[in-house]
Amino acid sequence: MVLHNLFFLVLACAAYFSLIPLFEKQVADARAREAAILEQIHGEKAEDLQVEKVYQDAISRAKITLFLVLGSIYILAVVLLEAAIIPLYVYRPLRRMLEADTATRAGNRERELIPPIEILGDEIGQIMQSRNDTVAELRRQEDELAAALRRLEEQDRLVSLGLLSASVAHELNTPLAVLHGSIEKLIETTDDLHTLERLARMQRVTQRLRTISESLVDFAKVRQQHTEPVAARGLIDDAWALVAIDPRASGITFTNLVDPEERVIGNPDRLVQVFVNLLRNAVNAVEIPGGRVDVRARRADRAGEPGVAVAVEDNGPGIPADVLPDIFDAFVTTRLDARGTGLGLTVAEGIVTQHGGAITAANRREGGACLEVWLPAPRA
């Protein structure tokens, strides 16, 4: 402010002292013409003192008039500059940049960027736009770094889970093999149809446990899995047959609404394990009596690939808001001291991911939870 005021003052003074000699020359010329006219009229020269007095009066009036005009112009220019031009085109953009910098330091992403409507088309506007671009690029790099850190944490979690899974599988394989062999011997020693039916069911369950034990090893090493087109409704029926062994399931209304024609590509045993985990969670979540579990399916393309989305819905209390973002992380459960261990959904997510699918969790608007599994489908 001081500099531009000083600039106008110097400019006014320069104009003043530049114009005074011109006025003096014009007055001197006028005096000479007046003296010549008087000499012609009266035939004699005018008195020098009278002419000099008129000359000095004219010079004084010219100086005063010029001073007043330049002074008025200076004052008007300073008022216009200070009241309108500088506040609008300098002070306001600078103040807006300071506010944005304060928001950036505070981590307020909603206010750290200057809106485009406030960016002028001058040099200061170019500085504001450059600052916006720099902050946006910085935030993008921060988000990428945070995502990379989350991926590293997830990889560490999966490595730890893989080691745990391999250890658990090793401990389960031996007793399961013994149990399976014992059931086969019992089948050979009886002819009772009811007993044979129960032993056959026990044999199927034991085989399923052995399959699950083998799948736990997949968290520790990559294993080639046999995949084939399989009916989605049959997977749900097989999974519910295993879940229905729990006495709690008998008090729940279960409905399989999946179209028998819907087919997905995958390993049947491993996909059954996925739906066993989802159905078991739903059974544990609903109230008895009145609990309800429904399974629906719909065609859904994903990234241009055909697929089927299978949703397991319940009418329970839903997933707590603080648990929902991390629902697929290991050991996340609200029933850690009761029925859950916090590993079921983590295992299900791992199996679905290995099948090239995706799994999501959400709360239904009408109440309860919905876990949806998207799996690739055979191309028509």
Buried (B, 14 or more C-beta within 10 A) or exposed (E): EEEBBEEBEEBBEEBBEEBBEEBBEEBEEEBEEBBEEBEEEEEEEBEEEEBEEBBEEBBEEBBEEBEEBBEEBBEEBBEEBBEEEBEEEBEBBEEBBEEBEEBBEEEEEEEBBBEEEEBBEEEBBEBBBEBBEEBEEEBEEEEEEEEEEEEEEEEEBBEEBBEBBBEBBEEBBEEBEEBBEEBEEBBEEEEEEEEEEEBEEBBBBBBBBBBBBBBBBBBBEEEEBEBEEBBBBBBBBBBBBBBBEBEBBEEBEBEBEBBEEBBBBBBBBBBBBBBBBBBBBBBBBBEEEEBBBBBBBBEBEBEEEBBBBBBBBBBBBBBEEEEBEEBBBBEBBBEEEEBBEBBBBBBBBBBBEBBBBBBBBBBBEEEBBBBBBBBBBEEE
